[in-house]
Amino acid sequence: MALATTPLMTVIFLAIVHHGARPDLEANAVLAPALIALWGMSLLIAGDMIDVERENGTLEALIAAPTSLWPLLTGRIAVVTSVSLLGLAESWCVAKFAFGVTLTLGSPTVFVFALIATVFAMSGWAGVMSSLFVLSRSARIFQNSLSFPFYILGGVLVPVALLPGFLQPLSHAVFLSWSSDLLRESLLSEAPRAPLLRILVIVLLGAASGLLGRGLLAVVLNRARTTGTISFGS
């Protein structure tokens, strides 16, 4: 679904930018749908994977297996998140063929490594969500409520610098805010500021979320085994 709506969102954002005569915001309008697709797909697989396994009655078998559930969760999430990079190609093509907008990579190496770091961090954070979804009867409720707050705090369309002052400290703890700013700057002719440091921050935030997700999963599975609240029939 996220990849299906990416072209439509690109059209909407670019139409708004052109109507407002703000060609300087074209990069924002093209990158935003791609980042939304990345987050949406990772969150979707994180929740649906748990719901499907629970509905099929296989979640108990996965939890009871001698191997850890964590590699299975993160492996699936990482693959789907990587595939969702197609959203970037979609938004790029819509911009070029529907609006005649051609974005150039001022710093292609920074752009590529920032994307890789973003996928890594996205997978780690989705792992946290997946761990919490084990306790939920339906992950769909949380999927629907966790999207837009992260789009705002992550500066996906509107840069963090333009957010209200009280929100900016919170934004710095969200890896998307670092990713979106760095990706936008890598499209400019001028080299981004401190790219290695910012990529490192994205990776560290992703690693921290991965460790948090692994710890949460251990706690959640222990609670689920103790209380018997794994399947719908519990």
FIMAR-304367 format. One record per residue (C-alpha): x, y, z; residue number from 1. Coordinates in steps of 0.001 Angstrom, whole numbers, plus 524288, in hexadecimal, padded with zeros to 5 digits. Example, Ala and Ser with C-alpha at 12.3 -4.5 7.8 and 13.67 -1.06 7.14 Angstrom:
! FIMAR-304367
REC     x     y     z num
REC 8300C 7EE6C 81E78   1
REC 83566 7FBDC 81BE4   2
//
This chain:
! FIMAR-304367
REC     x     y     z num
REC 80000 80000 80000   1
REC 80AF9 80986 80349   2
REC 81148 807A9 7F5EA   3
REC 80409 8090A 7EF49   4
REC 80190 8165B 7F566   5
REC 80F4E 81BCA 7F365   6
REC 80CCF 8210D 7E58E   7
REC 80023 82774 7EA05   8
REC 806BB 82E23 7F586   9
REC 811AB 832BB 7ECA9  10
REC 807AD 838EA 7E399  11
REC 800D9 83F90 7EF0F  12
REC 80D4B 844E4 7F543  13
REC 8131A 849A6 7E862  14
REC 80638 84FE2 7E468  15
REC 80600 85774 7F133  16
REC 81429 85B98 7EF83  17
REC 811F1 8602C 7E183  18
REC 80553 8671E 7E510  19
REC 80CBB 86E85 7EF75  20
REC 817B1 871A1 7E5CB  21
REC 821E5 86B65 7EE9E  22
REC 82B2B 863B6 7E5E3  23
REC 834D3 8637D 7F139  24
REC 82BD1 859D4 7F806  25
REC 82B51 84FF4 7ECED  26
REC 8353D 84724 7F3A4  27
REC 82C99 846D8 7FFC9  28
REC 820C3 8433A 7F792  29
REC 827EA 83804 7F0D6  30
REC 82EF2 8325B 7FC9C  31
REC 82370 8330A 805FC  32
REC 81B07 8289C 7FF33  33
REC 826C8 81F80 7FE6A  34
REC 829A6 820D5 80CFF  35
REC 81B3C 81F15 8100E  36
REC 81B52 8128B 80808  37
REC 82758 80DAF 80F63  38
REC 82144 80FF1 81CA6  39
REC 813DA 80B2F 81882  40
REC 818FF 7FE66 812DF  41
REC 821A1 7FB7A 81E9B  42
REC 81682 7FE36 82807  43
REC 80D20 7F63D 81FB3  44
REC 815B7 7EA2E 81F60  45
REC 818ED 7EB97 82DD9  46
REC 80A89 7EAD2 8315E  47
REC 8052F 7E202 826C9  48
REC 80FB7 7D7D9 828F0  49
REC 80B56 7D610 8370A  50
REC 7FCCF 7D689 833AE  51
REC 7FE1F 7CC93 828B9  52
REC 80619 7C324 830F7  53
REC 7FC40 7C488 83C09  54
REC 7F07B 7C272 83329  55
REC 7F6D1 7B679 82CF9  56
REC 7F9C8 7B0D3 83A53  57
REC 8085F 7B076 8379A  58
REC 80CB3 7BB3A 840E5  59
REC 80CFF 7B1B1 84C50  60
REC 815B2 7A862 84493  61
REC 81F11 7B35B 8411F  62
REC 81FEB 7B7A3 84F3C  63
REC 821C9 7A9B6 8540E  64
REC 82C8A 7A6DC 84A25  65
REC 83A48 7A593 84FC1  66
REC 83F77 7B01C 8469E  67
REC 83DA6 7BE7D 849A4  68
REC 831F4 7C572 843C3  69
REC 83987 7D233 84286  70
REC 841A4 7CEC7 8364D  71
REC 83557 7CA36 82F67  72
REC 82E2C 7D6DD 8325C  73
REC 83934 7DFFA 82EB9  74
REC 83CD9 7D81F 822AA  75
REC 82F39 7D906 81CFC  76
REC 82E10 7E75D 82084  77
REC 83B42 7EAB4 81A7C  78
REC 837DA 7E3F4 80D9E  79
REC 82AA8 7EAB9 80C4F  80
REC 83059 7F7DF 81041  81
REC 83B00 7F673 805F7  82
REC 830DC 7F342 7FB90  83
REC 82934 7FF6E 7FF5E  84
REC 83481 8079B 7FA16  85
REC 82D23 805EB 7ED4C  86
REC 824CB 8110A 7F271  87
REC 83037 81A20 7EFFF  88
REC 830D0 815E6 7E1C7  89
REC 82224 817DF 7E09E  90
REC 82258 825AC 7E5F2  91
REC 82E44 828FC 7DDB0  92
REC 82782 8243A 7D13D  93
REC 81AD8 82B6D 7D44B  94
REC 82274 837F1 7D696  95
REC 829D5 83693 7C9BA  96
REC 81F1E 831EB 7C099  97
REC 81330 83897 7C672  98
REC 81930 84588 7CACB  99
REC 825E3 84665 7C34A 100
REC 82D82 8471E 7CFFD 101
REC 83B08 84115 7CF61 102
REC 84229 84040 7DC42 103
REC 850D9 83F25 7DBE1 104
REC 85940 838F4 7E649 105
REC 862E4 84304 7EB17 106
REC 8692E 838F8 7F41A 107
REC 86592 82B6C 7EEE1 108
REC 86E57 823F5 7F846 109
REC 86849 82AAA 803FF 110
REC 85ABC 82827 7FE76 111
REC 85D1D 8198B 7FCC7 112
REC 8631A 81790 80A2B 113
REC 8586F 81FA9 81079 114
REC 84E47 816E0 80A05 115
REC 8552D 80A97 80EC2 116
REC 85607 81010 81C8F 117
REC 847A2 813C5 81BEF 118
REC 84382 80602 817FF 119
REC 84BB3 8008A 82322 120
REC 845B7 809D4 82D13 121
REC 83819 807A3 8279F 122
REC 83994 7F8F0 82953 123
REC 83E27 7FAA1 83756 124
REC 832D4 80357 83B0E 125
REC 828FF 7FA76 83442 126
REC 82EA4 7EF6C 83C85 127
REC 82AD0 7F707 848AD 128
REC 81D00 7F866 8438F 129
REC 81C55 7EA12 83FE1 130
REC 8205E 7E62B 84DA0 131
REC 81564 7EE4E 8536A 132
REC 80B9D 7E931 84976 133
REC 80D2A 7DB86 84F3B 134
REC 80562 7E047 85B07 135
REC 7FAD0 7E6C4 852FC 136
REC 7EE7B 7E006 84E6B 137
REC 7EF3E 7E7E3 841DE 138
REC 7FB4F 7EEF7 83D32 139
REC 7F33D 7F6BD 8335C 140
REC 7EED4 8006C 83DC8 141
REC 7FCC9 8040C 84116 142
REC 800FF 8043B 832D4 143
REC 7F6CF 80E8A 82FC3 144
REC 7FA74 8171F 83B57 145
REC 8094D 8169E 83A4C 146
REC 80AF5 81BE4 82C88 147
REC 8081F 82A69 82C78 148
REC 80ED1 82E0C 8395C 149
REC 81B72 8287D 833DC 150
REC 8199A 82F77 826EA 151
REC 818C8 83C4B 82E55 152
REC 823AD 839B3 83811 153
REC 82C0F 833FA 82D3F 154
REC 82B01 84031 824E7 155
REC 8270A 837E3 81953 156
REC 820C3 8433D 811F9 157
REC 822B2 84EF6 81AEC 158
REC 830C0 85050 81FDE 159
REC 832BA 84EF6 82E76 160
REC 837F1 85CEC 82F1B 161
REC 82A49 861D9 82B97 162
REC 82350 85A1E 83627 163
REC 81F28 86095 842FC 164
REC 82A63 861FA 84C7C 165
REC 824F5 85866 85668 166
REC 82487 84D97 84C1E 167
REC 8325C 84F0A 84717 168
REC 83939 84812 85278 169
REC 83003 83C8A 85079 170
REC 83305 83C92 841F4 171
REC 84186 83AE4 8445D 172
REC 83EB0 82DD2 84AC3 173
REC 837A9 8291C 83E79 174
REC 840F7 823B6 8343B 175
REC 83809 8284D 82935 176
REC 83B16 83674 82C8B 177
REC 8498D 83406 82A1E 178
REC 846D5 82BE5 81DF9 179
REC 83D72 83553 8177B 180
REC 84627 84139 819AC 181
REC 85257 83A4C 814CA 182
REC 84B90 834A2 808D3 183
REC 84644 841F7 8051C 184
REC 8537E 84872 806E6 185
REC 85A21 83E10 7FE8D 186
REC 851E7 842B2 7F313 187
REC 85794 8505D 7F3F2 188
REC 86398 854F4 7ECAD 189
REC 86A4B 85828 7F98C 190
REC 86FC0 84CD7 8016B 191
REC 867AB 8492C 80D7A 192
REC 86CA4 84D32 81ACC 193
REC 873B4 84275 82275 194
REC 86DFC 83725 81A75 195
REC 875DD 82C75 82136 196
REC 871A1 830F5 82EAC 197
REC 8636B 8319C 82AB7 198
REC 863B6 82435 8244E 199
REC 869FB 81F08 830BD 200
REC 85EEF 824E3 838CD 201
REC 854DD 81E17 83019 202
REC 85BFC 8111C 8318F 203
REC 85D4D 812B5 8404E 204
REC 84EE7 81604 841D4 205
REC 84BA5 80A1B 83991 206
REC 854A6 80167 8418D 207
REC 84EF0 806A2 84E3B 208
REC 8412A 803C2 84983 209
REC 84585 7F624 84551 210
REC 84B01 7F340 852CF 211
REC 83EB8 7F8CF 858F7 212
REC 83648 7F058 85023 213
REC 83DE4 7E417 85381 214
REC 83CB9 7E6DB 8620D 215
REC 82E4E 7E9F4 860DF 216
REC 82BE0 7DD78 85950 217
REC 8323E 7D55E 86413 218
REC 829CF 7DC10 86E6A 219
REC 81D76 7DB1D 8662D 220
REC 81F6A 7CCAC 8630B 221
REC 82205 7C98F 8713B 222
REC 81585 7D096 8751D 223
REC 80DD5 7CA0F 86A33 224
REC 81281 7BC8A 86E52 225
REC 80F2F 7BF6C 87C72 226
REC 801A9 7C52B 87A4D 227
REC 7FDFB 7BD3C 86E46 228
REC 7FA4F 7C94B 8665A 229
REC 8002A 7C58B 85955 230
REC 7F504 7C10F 850B5 231
REC 7E741 7C619 84E7D 232
REC 7E1F2 7BA5F 8556E 233
REC 7E966 7BD4D 86206 234
//
